[in-house]
Amino acid sequence: MDRSVLIDTETTGLDPMAGDRVIEIAALELVNDLPTGRHFHALIHPERPISDEVTRIHGLTLEALEGKPIFAEIAGELLEFLGDGKLVAHNAPFDFGFLNAEFSRLGHPPLDGERMVDTLMLAKARYPGLPNSLDALCRRFGIDLSERTTHNALLDCRLLAEVYVELTGGRQRGLSLTAAGQAEVMAPDYAALGGRTPHRVVPSEAELAAHAAFLAKIKQPIWTTA
């Protein structure tokens, strides 16, 4: 089993070295790069002001975070959920920088950079010169963005999970290989993938006849062999 975790943060600003803090963290478990439905999510009191400019981006105010835990109170549970596998994020150095600054305040060692998988870099390598924001990639892959009115860490994780599948090959969701090397189909968590339900496509009689006529023109077509 190849377990990794997809992460996203919202913050009070852009620079953890200038004192900006994490105010929301979401983490989504992936097994063989597919969501399992398990996730970690926390809103966090930053112990400092949040500017109106930043609030316009993610919609979070200091007043809305009153009574929420500070980072020190959720750090242990977060670290346990992150485990020791790959950590996937869009513009991952940003999230790693903020999380490592928070862990440093608590005397914890930083997250190992070798664990980092940056989907922004994957996207730039695959689509050089094109917009590669999360919104742009969702539109490119036909992923529903209707719920994304503001930045939201957990929703962004779920959207990025779909983007990540496409960036790593667009493999058939739910298909993995067993140790014996045979295909095994796992039931995807459709709620974690945006609530989509697959629809079976059934060919018409005319389409089946046309397909049979096409195969008849091919010498020993492999599709008709057992």
Buried (B, 14 or more C-beta within 10 A) or exposed (E): EEBBBBBBBBBBBEEBEEEBBBBBBBBBBBBBBBBBEBBBBBBBBBEEEBEEEBBEEBEBBBEBBEEBBBBEEBBEEBBEBBBEBBBBBBBBEBBBBBBBBBBEEEEBEEBEEEBBBBBBBBBEEEBEEEEBEBBBBBEBBEBEEEEBEEBBBBBBBBBBBBBBBBBBEEEEBBEBEEEEEEEEEEEBBBEBBBEEEEEEEEEEEEEEEEEEEEEEEEEEEEEEEE
